[in-house]
Amino acid sequence: MKKTIKKRAFVSAIAMLIVSAIVLTSSTFAWFSMSKEAKVEQMDLTVSSPEGIQISANASAWTASLTNDDFFNESSTSRYKAYDGNVNLMPLNLIPVSSAFKMFNSTTGAANFYKAVLNDKGNATVTAVSQTAGNDDNAGLVAFDIFFKVAQNTKVYFGTSEFKDESQSDILTALRVAFQPLGQTTSTEAATAIALKSTSATNTTVYEPDAVNRSADAIASGNSTGVVTTKYINSTGAAGTVNSNFVLTNANNEALTCNAITSQASATDKSFEIKAGVTKMRVYIWVEGNDIDCRNSVAGAALSVALKFTID
């Protein structure tokens, strides 16, 4: 299974990603703690674009609308299907992961993500997750490549995106979305756009869709209001202790190296720029393991995400 996105102009083009029935089967607390996982029974993604922006999953067949099959169904025969060799991910299990967007895969240019296992001594062993083809469940995060084609430099807004949880759990407070530009080209050759990759966090944006509402667990631990300041794993093999709030604390845990935007930011801040020509963008959606709200209260989530991209 595979998918895409949408836009802003008061003419809305909407990238609609729906994760139905995300069910966390373990009731453990904490961040990269113990063995919590989320069961994703279905995820439907629709991406639409308004006049002025064309989108594609393969940089050759351009359209105003893409569906799940276009991004995640390798057996699809549609001419809009994702390009050969893509590493789009839609796991059956979402697991707490984290990234500083500082270290990148030299082959794909994708940002490295990390997971951790907490042992009975309160130490966390941190390892990188595999984002190679066929390893969706090992990665534990949603990721896909989308191509934008515009005739002139364009500012794209994502602040009208919608995030819902029908189960009324606290998953939204631990949710993150990242937009990582992998490069831009004026070439009309699909192969040129597909080959684009990034080696830095320049212009990458990480969005926290619910930076205000804290879970009952967070309130009980003294984090009742405002944005919870989290840090992100930077390297593999780290072993650090976990504090009383179950947040990993060690020297390898560092702040993001890219833009961090919360739901309270201005509409202008909740945007990214794309240049004339073709831009390759990787989109990630994950449960942030190093957020204090990545705890028991996330269990039983039924998550629905509609990514809406608009322009002026």
The 8 nearest C-alpha neighbors of each residue, nearest first, counted from 0:
[[71, 1, 72, 68, 67, 70, 89, 73],
 [71, 70, 0, 2, 67, 72, 68, 69],
 [70, 67, 1, 3, 44, 66, 71, 69],
 [4, 2, 46, 45, 44, 65, 14, 70],
 [14, 46, 5, 3, 47, 13, 15, 306],
 [13, 14, 6, 308, 4, 12, 47, 307],
 [309, 308, 7, 5, 12, 11, 307, 48],
 [309, 8, 310, 6, 11, 308, 9, 10],
 [9, 7, 310, 10, 311, 309, 11, 6],
 [8, 10, 11, 7, 309, 311, 310, 6],
 [9, 11, 8, 7, 12, 49, 309, 6],
 [12, 10, 7, 6, 9, 309, 13, 8],
 [11, 13, 6, 5, 48, 47, 49, 308],
 [5, 14, 12, 307, 47, 46, 6, 15],
 [4, 46, 15, 13, 5, 306, 307, 45],
 [16, 14, 305, 45, 44, 306, 46, 13],
 [44, 15, 17, 305, 304, 43, 45, 306],
 [18, 16, 303, 43, 304, 42, 44, 19],
 [17, 19, 42, 303, 302, 41, 43, 20],
 [20, 18, 41, 301, 302, 42, 21, 17],
 [19, 21, 301, 40, 22, 39, 302, 18],
 [20, 22, 39, 301, 38, 300, 37, 302],
 [21, 23, 299, 38, 37, 300, 20, 24],
 [24, 22, 37, 298, 299, 36, 25, 38],
 [23, 25, 22, 36, 37, 26, 35, 298],
 [26, 24, 35, 27, 23, 36, 34, 298],
 [25, 27, 295, 298, 28, 24, 35, 23],
 [28, 26, 295, 25, 35, 33, 294, 29],
 [29, 27, 294, 295, 26, 32, 30, 293],
 [30, 28, 294, 245, 32, 293, 31, 27],
 [29, 31, 288, 32, 293, 289, 245, 246],
 [30, 32, 115, 288, 95, 116, 114, 29],
 [33, 31, 30, 117, 29, 116, 34, 28],
 [32, 34, 117, 116, 35, 27, 31, 118],
 [35, 33, 36, 32, 25, 27, 116, 31],
 [34, 36, 25, 33, 27, 23, 94, 24],
 [37, 35, 94, 23, 93, 92, 24, 34],
 [38, 36, 23, 93, 22, 92, 21, 94],
 [37, 39, 22, 92, 21, 91, 23, 40],
 [40, 38, 21, 91, 41, 20, 92, 37],
 [41, 39, 20, 38, 19, 21, 91, 42],
 [42, 40, 19, 39, 18, 43, 20, 17],
 [41, 43, 18, 17, 19, 44, 16, 40],
 [44, 42, 17, 16, 67, 18, 41, 45],
 [16, 43, 45, 15, 2, 67, 17, 3],
 [46, 44, 15, 66, 14, 3, 65, 16],
 [4, 14, 47, 45, 3, 65, 5, 64],
 [46, 48, 64, 5, 12, 13, 63, 14],
 [47, 49, 12, 63, 5, 6, 52, 53],
 [50, 48, 12, 52, 51, 6, 11, 10],
 [49, 51, 52, 48, 53, 63, 10, 12],
 [50, 52, 49, 149, 53, 150, 48, 148],
 [53, 51, 149, 50, 148, 48, 49, 54],
 [52, 54, 148, 63, 62, 147, 61, 48],
 [55, 53, 147, 146, 61, 62, 63, 148],
 [54, 56, 61, 146, 58, 57, 145, 60],
 [55, 57, 81, 145, 80, 58, 146, 70],
 [56, 58, 82, 81, 59, 55, 60, 80],
 [59, 57, 189, 55, 146, 56, 60, 192],
 [58, 60, 189, 57, 61, 55, 188, 56],
 [61, 59, 79, 55, 58, 78, 57, 62],
 [62, 60, 55, 54, 53, 59, 58, 63],
 [61, 63, 64, 54, 53, 55, 60, 65],
 [62, 64, 48, 47, 53, 54, 49, 65],
 [63, 65, 47, 46, 62, 48, 66, 45],
 [66, 64, 46, 45, 3, 69, 47, 2],
 [65, 67, 45, 2, 69, 68, 44, 46],
 [2, 68, 66, 1, 44, 69, 70, 43],
 [67, 69, 72, 1, 71, 70, 66, 0],
 [68, 70, 80, 66, 67, 2, 81, 79],
 [1, 2, 71, 69, 81, 68, 67, 80],
 [1, 0, 70, 72, 68, 2, 67, 69],
 [71, 73, 0, 68, 1, 74, 75, 70],
 [72, 74, 75, 71, 0, 80, 81, 1],
 [75, 73, 72, 76, 68, 80, 71, 0],
 [74, 76, 72, 77, 73, 68, 80, 69],
 [77, 75, 78, 74, 80, 79, 73, 72],
 [78, 76, 79, 80, 75, 69, 68, 74],
 [77, 79, 80, 76, 60, 69, 75, 81],
 [78, 80, 77, 60, 69, 56, 81, 57],
 [81, 79, 69, 77, 78, 70, 56, 82],
 [82, 80, 56, 57, 70, 69, 83, 79],
 [81, 83, 57, 85, 84, 80, 56, 58],
 [84, 82, 85, 81, 57, 73, 80, 86],
 [83, 85, 82, 86, 132, 81, 87, 193],
 [86, 84, 83, 82, 87, 81, 132, 144],
 [87, 85, 132, 131, 88, 84, 130, 143],
 [86, 88, 143, 142, 85, 71, 144, 70],
 [89, 87, 142, 135, 141, 90, 143, 86],
 [88, 90, 141, 135, 1, 142, 91, 87],
 [91, 89, 135, 136, 92, 139, 88, 93],
 [90, 92, 39, 38, 136, 93, 40, 89],
 [93, 91, 38, 37, 90, 136, 139, 39],
 [92, 94, 139, 37, 140, 36, 90, 38],
 [93, 95, 139, 36, 96, 37, 92, 35],
 [96, 94, 288, 286, 287, 31, 114, 30],
 [97, 95, 114, 288, 113, 287, 94, 112],
 [98, 96, 113, 112, 287, 231, 288, 232],
 [97, 99, 112, 100, 231, 232, 113, 111],
 [98, 100, 255, 231, 101, 233, 232, 256],
 [101, 99, 98, 110, 200, 102, 256, 255],
 [100, 102, 99, 256, 200, 199, 103, 233],
 [103, 101, 111, 100, 110, 104, 233, 99],
 [104, 102, 110, 111, 109, 108, 198, 105],
 [103, 105, 108, 109, 106, 107, 110, 111],
 [104, 106, 108, 107, 103, 198, 109, 196],
 [107, 105, 104, 108, 196, 109, 103, 197],
 [108, 106, 109, 104, 105, 196, 197, 103],
 [107, 109, 196, 197, 104, 103, 105, 198],
 [110, 108, 107, 104, 103, 111, 197, 196],
 [109, 111, 103, 100, 102, 104, 112, 108],
 [112, 110, 103, 102, 98, 104, 109, 113],
 [111, 113, 98, 97, 127, 128, 96, 110],
 [114, 112, 127, 97, 96, 128, 126, 98],
 [115, 113, 96, 126, 125, 127, 31, 128],
 [114, 116, 125, 31, 124, 123, 126, 117],
 [115, 117, 123, 124, 33, 32, 31, 118],
 [116, 118, 123, 32, 33, 122, 121, 115],
 [119, 117, 120, 122, 121, 123, 116, 33],
 [118, 120, 121, 117, 122, 33, 123, 116],
 [121, 119, 118, 122, 117, 240, 123, 241],
 [120, 122, 119, 240, 118, 241, 117, 123],
 [123, 121, 240, 239, 118, 117, 120, 238],
 [122, 124, 117, 238, 116, 239, 115, 125],
 [125, 123, 238, 115, 116, 237, 236, 117],
 [124, 126, 115, 236, 237, 235, 114, 123],
 [127, 125, 235, 113, 114, 236, 115, 128],
 [128, 126, 113, 112, 235, 114, 129, 111],
 [129, 127, 138, 113, 112, 137, 130, 126],
 [128, 130, 138, 131, 137, 134, 127, 135],
 [131, 129, 138, 134, 128, 132, 135, 86],
 [130, 132, 129, 134, 86, 133, 135, 138],
 [133, 131, 86, 134, 130, 135, 85, 87],
 [132, 134, 135, 131, 136, 88, 86, 130],
 [135, 133, 137, 132, 136, 131, 130, 138],
 [136, 134, 90, 88, 138, 137, 133, 89],
 [135, 137, 90, 139, 138, 92, 134, 91],
 [138, 136, 134, 139, 135, 129, 128, 130],
 [139, 137, 128, 135, 136, 129, 130, 140],
 [138, 140, 93, 94, 136, 137, 92, 90],
 [141, 139, 285, 138, 93, 284, 142, 90],
 [140, 142, 89, 284, 88, 283, 285, 90],
 [143, 141, 283, 88, 87, 282, 140, 284],
 [142, 144, 87, 282, 281, 88, 145, 283],
 [145, 143, 281, 280, 282, 87, 56, 146],
 [144, 146, 56, 280, 279, 55, 281, 143],
 [145, 147, 279, 55, 54, 278, 58, 280],
 [146, 148, 54, 278, 277, 53, 149, 279],
 [149, 147, 277, 53, 276, 52, 54, 278],
 [150, 148, 52, 275, 151, 276, 51, 147],
 [149, 151, 275, 276, 148, 152, 51, 52],
 [152, 150, 275, 149, 153, 274, 276, 273],
 [151, 153, 274, 275, 273, 154, 150, 149],
 [154, 152, 273, 272, 151, 155, 274, 149],
 [153, 155, 272, 271, 310, 273, 156, 270],
 [154, 156, 310, 270, 271, 309, 272, 308],
 [157, 155, 270, 309, 308, 158, 269, 310],
 [156, 158, 308, 159, 307, 160, 270, 269],
 [159, 157, 269, 160, 156, 266, 270, 307],
 [160, 158, 157, 307, 161, 308, 156, 306],
 [159, 161, 306, 307, 158, 305, 157, 162],
 [162, 160, 305, 304, 159, 306, 163, 307],
 [161, 163, 304, 303, 305, 160, 164, 171],
 [164, 162, 303, 302, 304, 165, 161, 171],
 [163, 165, 302, 301, 166, 167, 303, 300],
 [164, 166, 301, 167, 163, 302, 300, 303],
 [165, 167, 301, 300, 164, 168, 299, 302],
 [168, 166, 165, 164, 169, 300, 301, 170],
 [167, 169, 297, 300, 166, 170, 296, 299],
 [170, 168, 297, 296, 171, 214, 172, 167],
 [169, 171, 297, 173, 172, 168, 174, 300],
 [172, 170, 174, 173, 169, 209, 208, 162],
 [171, 173, 209, 170, 174, 169, 292, 210],
 [174, 172, 292, 171, 287, 170, 293, 286],
 [173, 175, 286, 171, 172, 287, 285, 170],
 [176, 174, 207, 285, 206, 284, 286, 287],
 [177, 175, 284, 206, 283, 205, 285, 207],
 [178, 176, 205, 283, 204, 282, 206, 179],
 [177, 179, 282, 204, 203, 281, 180, 205],
 [178, 180, 203, 281, 280, 181, 177, 282],
 [181, 179, 280, 182, 279, 281, 203, 178],
 [182, 180, 196, 197, 279, 280, 195, 179],
 [183, 181, 195, 180, 279, 278, 196, 197],
 [182, 184, 278, 277, 279, 276, 185, 274],
 [185, 183, 277, 186, 276, 192, 278, 182],
 [184, 186, 276, 277, 187, 183, 275, 192],
 [185, 187, 184, 188, 191, 276, 192, 277],
 [186, 188, 189, 185, 191, 277, 184, 192],
 [189, 187, 186, 190, 191, 192, 59, 58],
 [190, 188, 58, 192, 59, 191, 193, 187],
 [189, 191, 193, 188, 192, 194, 58, 59],
 [190, 192, 194, 189, 188, 193, 195, 186],
 [193, 191, 189, 194, 195, 190, 184, 58],
 [192, 194, 190, 195, 191, 189, 58, 57],
 [195, 193, 191, 192, 190, 196, 107, 189],
 [194, 196, 182, 192, 193, 181, 191, 279],
 [197, 195, 181, 108, 182, 107, 194, 198],
 [196, 198, 108, 181, 199, 182, 109, 195],
 [197, 199, 108, 103, 196, 200, 105, 102],
 [200, 198, 201, 197, 101, 103, 100, 102],
 [199, 201, 203, 257, 100, 202, 101, 256],
 [200, 202, 199, 203, 257, 180, 256, 179],
 [203, 201, 200, 204, 180, 257, 179, 258],
 [202, 204, 179, 200, 201, 257, 178, 258],
 [205, 203, 258, 178, 177, 259, 257, 202],
 [206, 204, 177, 259, 176, 260, 258, 178],
 [205, 207, 260, 176, 261, 175, 177, 208],
 [206, 208, 261, 175, 209, 210, 262, 260],
 [209, 207, 262, 206, 261, 210, 175, 174],
 [210, 208, 172, 211, 207, 262, 171, 212],
 [209, 211, 226, 261, 262, 207, 212, 208],
 [212, 210, 225, 209, 226, 224, 213, 172],
 [211, 213, 210, 209, 172, 214, 224, 225],
 [214, 212, 217, 223, 211, 172, 218, 224],
 [213, 215, 217, 216, 169, 292, 218, 212],
 [214, 216, 218, 217, 219, 213, 296, 223],
 [217, 215, 219, 214, 218, 220, 296, 292],
 [218, 216, 222, 220, 214, 219, 215, 213],
 [217, 219, 223, 222, 215, 221, 220, 216],
 [220, 218, 216, 217, 221, 215, 222, 223],
 [221, 219, 217, 218, 222, 216, 244, 223],
 [220, 222, 218, 219, 223, 217, 224, 216],
 [223, 221, 218, 217, 220, 224, 227, 219],
 [222, 224, 218, 221, 213, 217, 225, 219],
 [225, 223, 222, 211, 213, 226, 212, 218],
 [224, 226, 211, 227, 210, 223, 212, 222],
 [225, 227, 210, 211, 228, 224, 261, 212],
 [226, 228, 229, 225, 222, 290, 210, 291],
 [229, 227, 226, 230, 290, 291, 254, 225],
 [228, 230, 290, 289, 227, 231, 254, 291],
 [231, 229, 254, 253, 252, 289, 228, 255],
 [230, 232, 99, 253, 252, 98, 254, 97],
 [233, 231, 252, 98, 99, 234, 97, 251],
 [232, 234, 99, 251, 252, 231, 253, 98],
 [235, 233, 232, 251, 237, 236, 125, 126],
 [236, 234, 126, 125, 237, 127, 233, 113],
 [235, 237, 125, 126, 124, 238, 234, 127],
 [238, 236, 125, 235, 124, 239, 251, 234],
 [239, 237, 124, 123, 122, 236, 125, 240],
 [238, 240, 249, 122, 123, 248, 237, 247],
 [239, 241, 122, 121, 248, 247, 123, 242],
 [240, 242, 247, 245, 246, 248, 121, 122],
 [241, 243, 245, 244, 246, 240, 247, 248],
 [244, 242, 245, 241, 246, 220, 247, 29],
 [243, 245, 242, 246, 220, 291, 29, 241],
 [246, 244, 29, 242, 241, 243, 30, 247],
 [245, 247, 241, 244, 242, 289, 30, 248],
 [246, 248, 241, 240, 245, 239, 249, 242],
 [249, 247, 241, 240, 239, 246, 252, 242],
 [248, 250, 239, 251, 252, 247, 240, 238],
 [249, 251, 252, 248, 253, 239, 237, 233],
 [252, 250, 249, 233, 253, 232, 234, 237],
 [251, 253, 232, 231, 250, 249, 230, 233],
 [254, 252, 230, 231, 251, 232, 233, 255],
 [253, 255, 230, 231, 256, 99, 252, 229],
 [256, 254, 99, 257, 231, 100, 253, 230],
 [255, 257, 99, 100, 101, 200, 254, 258],
 [258, 256, 200, 255, 203, 204, 259, 201],
 [257, 259, 204, 205, 203, 260, 256, 202],
 [260, 258, 205, 204, 206, 257, 261, 255],
 [261, 259, 206, 205, 207, 264, 258, 269],
 [262, 260, 207, 263, 264, 206, 210, 208],
 [261, 263, 208, 264, 209, 210, 207, 260],
 [264, 262, 261, 265, 210, 211, 260, 209],
 [265, 263, 261, 262, 268, 260, 269, 266],
 [266, 264, 268, 267, 269, 263, 262, 158],
 [267, 265, 269, 268, 158, 264, 270, 156],
 [268, 266, 265, 269, 270, 156, 264, 271],
 [267, 269, 265, 266, 270, 264, 260, 271],
 [270, 268, 266, 158, 267, 157, 156, 265],
 [269, 271, 156, 155, 268, 267, 157, 154],
 [270, 272, 155, 154, 156, 273, 269, 202],
 [273, 271, 154, 153, 155, 274, 270, 152],
 [272, 274, 153, 152, 154, 278, 271, 275],
 [275, 273, 152, 276, 153, 151, 272, 278],
 [274, 276, 151, 152, 150, 149, 277, 273],
 [275, 277, 185, 148, 149, 184, 274, 150],
 [276, 278, 148, 184, 147, 183, 185, 146],
 [279, 277, 183, 147, 146, 182, 280, 148],
 [278, 280, 146, 181, 182, 145, 180, 183],
 [281, 279, 180, 145, 181, 144, 179, 146],
 [282, 280, 144, 179, 143, 178, 180, 145],
 [281, 283, 178, 142, 143, 177, 179, 144],
 [284, 282, 142, 177, 176, 141, 285, 281],
 [285, 283, 176, 141, 175, 140, 142, 177],
 [286, 284, 140, 175, 174, 287, 141, 283],
 [285, 287, 174, 95, 173, 288, 175, 96],
 [288, 286, 173, 289, 290, 96, 97, 95],
 [289, 287, 95, 30, 96, 31, 290, 293],
 [288, 290, 30, 287, 229, 246, 291, 230],
 [291, 289, 292, 293, 288, 287, 229, 173],
 [290, 292, 293, 289, 246, 217, 30, 29],
 [293, 291, 290, 294, 173, 217, 172, 214],
 [292, 294, 30, 173, 291, 290, 288, 29],
 [295, 293, 28, 29, 292, 296, 297, 30],
 [296, 294, 28, 26, 297, 27, 298, 293],
 [295, 297, 298, 294, 169, 168, 214, 216],
 [298, 296, 170, 169, 168, 295, 294, 300],
 [299, 297, 23, 296, 295, 300, 22, 26],
 [298, 300, 22, 23, 297, 166, 301, 168],
 [299, 301, 21, 22, 166, 168, 298, 302],
 [302, 300, 20, 21, 164, 166, 165, 19],
 [301, 303, 164, 18, 19, 163, 300, 21],
 [302, 304, 17, 18, 163, 162, 164, 19],
 [305, 303, 162, 17, 16, 161, 306, 163],
 [304, 306, 15, 161, 16, 160, 307, 14],
 [307, 305, 160, 14, 15, 4, 304, 13],
 [308, 306, 13, 160, 5, 14, 6, 157],
 [6, 307, 309, 5, 157, 7, 156, 13],
 [7, 6, 308, 310, 156, 8, 155, 11],
 [311, 309, 7, 8, 155, 6, 156, 154],
 [310, 8, 7, 309, 154, 9, 155, 156]]
